[in-house]
Amino acid sequence: MLTKMNYAVWAIKMRVDLQAQGGLDVIKNAETDERKDQMTLVAIYQAILEDVLLMLAKKDTTKEAWEALKMMHMGTGSR
């Protein structure tokens, strides 16, 4: 579960999990397959707390949600 203090570890675990599920390309390439995008977004939503979920609720794609999480936890200068 993502907390305020474990983003780096969470992101590594999520990348491996999403890669195993075939969803990592949705984040890397902003793939447009809507079903795959939604399934990957579900996986992310299951791994975050409710307060963070509420902040991501208006994000339409997995890539948007992933980038927002990265921005929230690492700021603008991160990759």
GROMACS elastic network, one bead per residue, 0.5 to 0.9 nm:
[ bonds ]
;  ai    aj funct       b0    kb
    1     6     6  0.86013   500
    1    10     6  0.71145   500
    1    46     6  0.81278   500
    1    48     6  0.54626   500
    1    49     6  0.70419   500
    2     5     6  0.80280   500
    2     6     6  0.62735   500
    2     7     6  0.62186   500
    2     9     6  0.87895   500
    2    10     6  0.59124   500
    2    11     6  0.85510   500
    2    47     6  0.61847   500
    2    49     6  0.67030   500
    2    52     6  0.89093   500
    3     6     6  0.56062   500
    3     7     6  0.68211   500
    3    10     6  0.84953   500
    3    48     6  0.74969   500
    3    49     6  0.73541   500
    4     7     6  0.69212   500
    4    73     6  0.71835   500
    5     8     6  0.84800   500
    5    73     6  0.84199   500
    6     9     6  0.55627   500
    6    10     6  0.59643   500
    6    11     6  0.85167   500
    6    73     6  0.89732   500
    7    11     6  0.58621   500
    7    12     6  0.85504   500
    7    69     6  0.85801   500
    7    70     6  0.80078   500
    7    73     6  0.64260   500
    7    74     6  0.81186   500
    8    11     6  0.52269   500
    8    12     6  0.63907   500
    8    13     6  0.87946   500
    8    73     6  0.87446   500
    8    74     6  0.88191   500
    9    12     6  0.52238   500
    9    13     6  0.62945   500
    9    14     6  0.85986   500
   10    13     6  0.51714   500
   10    14     6  0.60172   500
   10    15     6  0.85374   500
   10    47     6  0.85828   500
   11    14     6  0.50337   500
   11    15     6  0.60220   500
   11    16     6  0.86400   500
   11    70     6  0.86822   500
   12    15     6  0.52127   500
   12    16     6  0.64079   500
   12    17     6  0.86404   500
   13    16     6  0.53119   500
   13    17     6  0.61229   500
   13    18     6  0.85319   500
   14    18     6  0.58113   500
   14    19     6  0.82364   500
   14    24     6  0.89522   500
   14    43     6  0.84919   500
   14    44     6  0.76189   500
   14    47     6  0.83735   500
   15    18     6  0.51499   500
   15    19     6  0.59012   500
   15    20     6  0.85027   500
   15    23     6  0.88393   500
   15    24     6  0.64956   500
   16    19     6  0.50822   500
   16    20     6  0.61795   500
   16    21     6  0.86659   500
   16    24     6  0.82585   500
   17    20     6  0.51826   500
   17    21     6  0.63549   500
   17    22     6  0.87071   500
   17    23     6  0.85667   500
   17    24     6  0.84655   500
   17    43     6  0.87795   500
   18    22     6  0.60465   500
   18    24     6  0.50460   500
   18    25     6  0.86645   500
   18    40     6  0.69942   500
   18    43     6  0.77719   500
   18    44     6  0.88499   500
   19    23     6  0.57069   500
   19    25     6  0.77195   500
   20    23     6  0.76421   500
   20    24     6  0.82322   500
   21    24     6  0.78139   500
   21    40     6  0.82657   500
   22    25     6  0.71034   500
   22    26     6  0.85819   500
   22    36     6  0.82898   500
   22    40     6  0.85983   500
   23    26     6  0.55292   500
   23    27     6  0.74576   500
   23    36     6  0.65512   500
   23    37     6  0.72854   500
   23    39     6  0.78067   500
   23    40     6  0.55101   500
   24    27     6  0.54438   500
   24    28     6  0.63573   500
   24    29     6  0.84904   500
   24    40     6  0.79198   500
   25    29     6  0.54121   500
   25    30     6  0.70219   500
   25    31     6  0.64802   500
   26    29     6  0.56164   500
   26    32     6  0.74780   500
   26    33     6  0.81283   500
   26    36     6  0.73842   500
   26    37     6  0.59958   500
   26    40     6  0.75580   500
   26    61     6  0.87725   500
   26    62     6  0.68084   500
   26    63     6  0.66623   500
   27    30     6  0.53801   500
   27    31     6  0.74247   500
   27    37     6  0.85615   500
   27    40     6  0.87931   500
   27    61     6  0.89698   500
   27    62     6  0.63366   500
   27    64     6  0.84495   500
   27    66     6  0.71251   500
   27    67     6  0.86947   500
   28    31     6  0.79194   500
   28    63     6  0.76613   500
   29    32     6  0.87116   500
   29    63     6  0.84679   500
   30    37     6  0.85406   500
   30    61     6  0.83007   500
   30    62     6  0.79671   500
   30    63     6  0.60012   500
   30    64     6  0.89319   500
   31    34     6  0.82425   500
   31    36     6  0.84263   500
   31    37     6  0.74012   500
   31    63     6  0.88572   500
   32    35     6  0.88033   500
   32    36     6  0.82584   500
   32    37     6  0.71608   500
   33    36     6  0.55111   500
   33    37     6  0.61154   500
   33    38     6  0.87098   500
   34    38     6  0.60863   500
   34    39     6  0.85736   500
   34    61     6  0.86114   500
   35    38     6  0.51442   500
   35    39     6  0.61278   500
   35    40     6  0.85597   500
   36    39     6  0.51108   500
   36    40     6  0.61210   500
   36    41     6  0.85174   500
   37    40     6  0.52079   500
   37    41     6  0.61442   500
   37    42     6  0.86817   500
   37    61     6  0.65327   500
   37    62     6  0.58753   500
   37    63     6  0.84594   500
   38    42     6  0.61715   500
   38    43     6  0.87638   500
   38    61     6  0.73767   500
   38    62     6  0.71372   500
   39    42     6  0.50833   500
   39    43     6  0.65325   500
   39    44     6  0.89551   500
   39    62     6  0.89669   500
   40    43     6  0.51311   500
   40    44     6  0.65109   500
   40    45     6  0.87472   500
   40    62     6  0.65264   500
   41    44     6  0.51157   500
   41    45     6  0.61238   500
   41    46     6  0.86263   500
   41    61     6  0.71951   500
   41    63     6  0.86375   500
   41    65     6  0.77348   500
   41    66     6  0.87557   500
   42    45     6  0.50454   500
   42    46     6  0.61868   500
   42    47     6  0.87928   500
   42    62     6  0.88013   500
   43    46     6  0.52658   500
   43    47     6  0.66347   500
   44    47     6  0.52068   500
   44    48     6  0.67135   500
   44    62     6  0.81224   500
   44    65     6  0.84467   500
   44    66     6  0.81681   500
   45    48     6  0.55641   500
   45    49     6  0.80935   500
   45    50     6  0.87041   500
   45    52     6  0.88879   500
   45    53     6  0.64589   500
   45    56     6  0.87831   500
   46    49     6  0.81127   500
   48    51     6  0.83474   500
   48    52     6  0.63846   500
   48    53     6  0.64982   500
   49    52     6  0.54781   500
   49    53     6  0.62408   500
   49    54     6  0.88557   500
   50    54     6  0.62120   500
   50    55     6  0.87667   500
   51    54     6  0.52492   500
   51    55     6  0.66809   500
   52    55     6  0.50794   500
   52    56     6  0.64362   500
   52    57     6  0.87290   500
   52    69     6  0.84036   500
   53    56     6  0.50880   500
   53    57     6  0.60323   500
   54    57     6  0.51999   500
   54    58     6  0.82884   500
   55    58     6  0.74447   500
   55    59     6  0.86557   500
   55    68     6  0.89368   500
   56    59     6  0.54625   500
   56    60     6  0.88550   500
   56    64     6  0.86667   500
   56    65     6  0.60196   500
   56    68     6  0.74407   500
   56    69     6  0.81717   500
   57    60     6  0.80394   500
   57    65     6  0.85864   500
   58    65     6  0.88129   500
   59    62     6  0.76788   500
   59    63     6  0.87455   500
   59    64     6  0.58075   500
   59    65     6  0.56417   500
   59    68     6  0.85213   500
   60    63     6  0.86241   500
   60    64     6  0.68637   500
   60    65     6  0.76863   500
   61    64     6  0.52678   500
   61    65     6  0.63800   500
   61    66     6  0.86513   500
   62    65     6  0.50779   500
   62    66     6  0.59810   500
   62    67     6  0.84888   500
   63    66     6  0.50598   500
   63    67     6  0.60519   500
   63    68     6  0.84661   500
   64    67     6  0.52357   500
   64    68     6  0.61039   500
   64    69     6  0.86618   500
   65    68     6  0.50583   500
   65    69     6  0.62011   500
   65    70     6  0.86238   500
   66    69     6  0.51773   500
   66    70     6  0.62319   500
   66    71     6  0.86424   500
   67    70     6  0.50181   500
   67    71     6  0.61006   500
   67    72     6  0.85719   500
   68    71     6  0.50183   500
   68    72     6  0.60791   500
   68    73     6  0.86465   500
   69    72     6  0.50626   500
   69    73     6  0.62405   500
   69    74     6  0.83292   500
   70    73     6  0.53315   500
   70    74     6  0.55996   500
   70    75     6  0.69678   500
   70    76     6  0.84963   500
   70    78     6  0.77796   500
   70    79     6  0.82839   500
   71    74     6  0.53902   500
   71    76     6  0.59199   500
   71    77     6  0.87082   500
   71    78     6  0.78658   500
   72    75     6  0.61096   500
   72    76     6  0.88617   500
   74    77     6  0.75612   500
   74    78     6  0.60649   500
   74    79     6  0.87625   500
   75    78     6  0.62573   500
   76    79     6  0.84886   500
